[in-house]
Amino acid sequence: MFDFEVENEDAELKKVGLELMFLTPQKYDNPNGITSVELAKLVEIPLETVKKKLQILKDYGVVRVKGIKPKYWLFDEYNFQRLDDDSEIFRLLCSFDDVDFEHYFSY
């Protein structure tokens, strides 16, 4: 569906996707999810880039959005599990070799 040619974009997309995947309700203020502004602050990526990455994830169906202004984003676990194992986005979000899980969880 999409071609992830630029290595930097790969890393940013993965960072946004994983942040949403491991997002807990304590990390956002609204029960509907997190805004792109809040997410951009969490992942330390420019807002415009985060919005583009969210749109890619939405096109794949792995995130859902509620509201119009502001938009609240949440990871869609059900649709993610239904992705084909060969899907680019599935492989990207499931490659945990370089992931620091202490960022997402406190042990």
Disulfide bonds with the S-S distance in Angstrom:
none
